[in-house]
Amino acid sequence: METPVPYLGEGLSLLSAVLWALAVIMFRKSGEKVHPLALNTFKSLLAFVLFIPTIWIFGENLFYPAPTSAYIILLFSGVIGIGFGDTLFFNSLNLLGAGLAAIVVCMYSPFIICLSTLFLKESLTMLQIIGVILIIFAVLIATVEKRTKSISRRNLVLGLMCGALASVCMAIGIVIIKPTLARFPLIWLTEVRLIGGVGTLLLILLFHKKGSKMIDSLISTKSWSYTISGSLIGAYLAMLVWLAGMKYTQASVASALNQTNTIFIFIFAGIILKESINVRRALGIIFALIGSFFVSFG
């Protein structure tokens, strides 16, 4: 697509990565006080509310004339990807810290490729296979280290499990709507997915035996600045910029540039959160990034 500014799409995709990285740091700070489920509910609900006027500004329609099957698929994608995937990611973030969680969630790309191969009959190239192996190696080299004072073995195992499950849920949420992406407006797609995610999260909070305590952790938090800024930057601004980047450049280029959020999270975690940056984690981030690029461009 012809752009009004050279490399506009590439610049927006890179900006999206920076915004998401900042949001992750805010979520990490907020997660010290707020339960992951309550944090995800607030983040998703705020994004849902903000996308309503955004749809109107861009001349779209909330009730787009799409088949019922499209609505069902998008809502289910929101349930899996936003309702469960994002909650698991926030839990992994709390357990592992921002830098390590960012490396673990790079497993999202291999899961996308594997599921696309199985269910969408897409072929897997040798370069993509190498990329998958590099990402798995990156997770291993970054997490299999001597006992650390900052992360207990229990939190490490639980964090890895939550991060892996988050990647699976996010991958499923994207793969099932992949055939739909080219047929309908992206902003409308995003809003319908948010409805599925928000609805699921509200139901879980309503019927969970500790739901009231989870909500209290949100209401009574003294970290509203982190909660609101993280939600605004990550769930809304980063999403808008991501959509714009996808519009003005090739999807493969945009996704590869989006993946650089791992580098920015790693850097911001060291500067802002004072998380340790050792050789293993530095190597892990390098291998994860190279693997992600191979998966995207392979």
N, C-alpha and C positions, 0 to 999 in steps of 0.2 A: 504493500500500500504506500502511495506517495504521501510524504509527511510535510507539514509546513516548516519544520525545522530539521536539518540533517541529524540523523542518529537520535531523533526524539524518543522513539520506542526503546532503544537501548538505554538511554539515559533514565527514562522513567522506570524501566525494569530494575536498574541498579539502585535507584532511589527507593523503590519498593523494598528491596533487600535491606537497605539501611534503616528504613522506618520499622520494618518487622523486627530487626535486631534490637532497636531501641525499645520496642514494645515488650519484647521478651525480658529485657532487663527490668522494666517496670513491673511486669507480671511476677518476676522472681521476688522483687521487694514486696509486692502486695501479697504474694503467697505465703509470706512469713506469718501473716495474721489471718488471711481469708482462706477458707476451704476451697480446694480446686473446683468443686461442683458449683459452689456459689459464685466464684470468680468467673467461671465460664458462662454461667447464666447471665450475670450482669453484662459481661463483654458482648455476648451474642444479642441480648435484648437491646442494648444501646445501639449496636450496629443496625439491627432491624428497624428501630425507630428512625435513625438517621438516613437509612436508605429509602424510606418512603418519600420524603421531599426530593431526594436525589433522583429517583425514578421520574418524578414529575418534571424536574428541571431538564432532564435529558430527553423529555418528550416520550417516555415509555409509559406502559400501562401495567399496573399491578396485576390486573386480571387479564393477562395476555391470552389471546384466542388460541391456546395450545390444546392438544388432545389430553384427555383425562390421564392417559398412561404417562404422559410427560410430567404432569404434576405429581403423580404417585412416585415416579422414579426420583424426581428432584427432592421430594419430601423425605423419602427413604435415605437418599444420599445425605441430607442434613442430619437425620437421626444418627447415622453411622459416623459420618465424618466430623460433624460439629458437636453433636450431643455426647458421643462416646470418645471419639478421637481427640478432640481438644481437651476434654477433661483428663484423659489419661496423660496427655502431654504436660498439662499443668502439674499433675502429680509427679511425673518424672522430673520436671523442672525443679520442684521443691526438694526431691530426694537427691538428685545428682548435682544440682547447680546449673547455671546457664551454659557454661562452656562445654561440659561433658554431655549434657542433654542435647545440645545442638548437634554434636557428632553422632549420637545414637539415633536421632531422628532422621539422619541422612539415609537410614535404611528404607525410608519412604520411596526413594527412587527405584531400588531393586524390586520392591513389592509391586510398584506400578508396572514395571517391565514384565515381571512374572505373571501378574494377573492379566495384563493385556495380551500376553502370549497365549494364556490358557483360554480366556473367554472372548477375546476380540480377534483371535487368530492372527495376531501380529507376529512377525518373525523376530528372533533375537539374534543380533549380529555378534561376531566375535569380540568387537570392541565393547559392546554393551556387557558381554559376559565378563570381560576383564574389569570393566567398571564396577560391576556388582561385587566381584572378588575384592577389589580395592576398598570398597566401602565396608565390607564385612571385616577386612583386615584392619581398617582404620578404627572400627569400634573395638576390636580385640586389643590392639596396641594401646589404645587410650584408656581402656578399663582394666586390663589385666596388669596391674602394677602392685608394688609393695603396699602393705597395709597403710592407709592414710588416716591421719587424725581427723580430717574434715568430713570424710564419708565412711560410715561403718559398712561392714560386709553386708549386713541385712539391707541397708538403704541402697547399696550398690546393686544388689540382685533385684530388689523390688523396682528400683529406678530403671534398670535395663529392661525388665519385663514390661513395665508401663510404657516405656519409650518404644519398644518393639510393637506392642499391641496398638499404640497410638498410630504408628506408621502403617500398620495393617488396616486399621479403620479408615484412616485418611485415604489410603490407596484404593480401598473398596469404594469409598464415597466418590472418588474421581472417576474410576474406571467405569462404574455403572452409568455415569452421565456423559461419558466421552462421546458416544454417538449423537448426543443431544446438543453438545456445545456449539456446533456449527449451524444449527437450525434456529436458535432463538437468541434474543439479546442477552448479553452477559450480566448486565445489572439486574434484569428480571430473574435470571437463573439464580443469582446470588441471593436475592431476597426470598425466593421460594425455599431455597435450601436453609436459609436462616429460620424460616417459619418451622420447618421440620426439627431443626436443632433446638430452638427456643421451646417449642412445645414439649419435646422430650425432657429437657432439663427441668422445666416447671413441674411436669408430672412426677419426675423422680424426687424432687424436693418436697412435693406435696405428700407423697406416700412413704418416703423414707423415714424410718423411725428416728433418725438424727437430723431430719430436715430442718427443724426449727433451730437447732444449734448451728447448722451450716449457714442459715440465713442470718443468725445473730452475729456470726463471725464477719459477715459482710457489713451489717448495719453498725456494729460496734467498733469497726476498724478505725485506727487512727492514721491509716495509710490511704485515705481517699485520693490524695493527689496521685499516688502510684496507680491505684485501681482505675481511676477515670482517665488519666493520661495514657496508660497502657491500652485500655479499651478503645479510646478514641484513635490513637495512632495505629494500633495493630489491627483492630477489627473493622475500622472504617477507612482511614486515610491510606493505609498500606494496600487495602483491597482496591480502592479506587485507582490508585497509581498503578497497581498490578494490572487491572483491567485495561487502563490506557496504554500501558506498555505492550500488552498482548495485541492491542488494536493496531499499533504503529510499527510492529516488527514481527518477524517470524516467531511462531510459538516455541520452536526449539531454542532459538537464541534467547528469547525472554526467559524461558524456564532455567536455562543455564546461568544467566545473570541473576535470576532470583535466588539460585542456590548459593550465591556468594554471601547470603545472609549468615551462613555458618561462620565465615571469617569475621564478619562484623560483630556477631554475638560473642565470639571468642575474645575479640579485642575489647569490647565494651565490658565484658564480664571481668576481665583483668583490671581495667582502669576504674570502673565504677563500683563493681562488687568486690574488688580485691581478691578475686579467685586466683588460685595458684596456676601459673603457666609453666609446666615442666616440659621436658624434651619429648616425652611420650605423647602428651596431648598435642603438642605442636606438630609432631609427625602425623598424629591421628587426623588433625584438621587438614593437613596437606593431602594425605591419601584420600580422605573423604571427599575433598573438593575435586581432585583429579578424577576420582571414580564417578562423581556426579556429572562431570563434564563428558566423560566417556559415554555414560548412560544416555545423556541428553543428545549428544551429537552422533552417537553410534548408529 
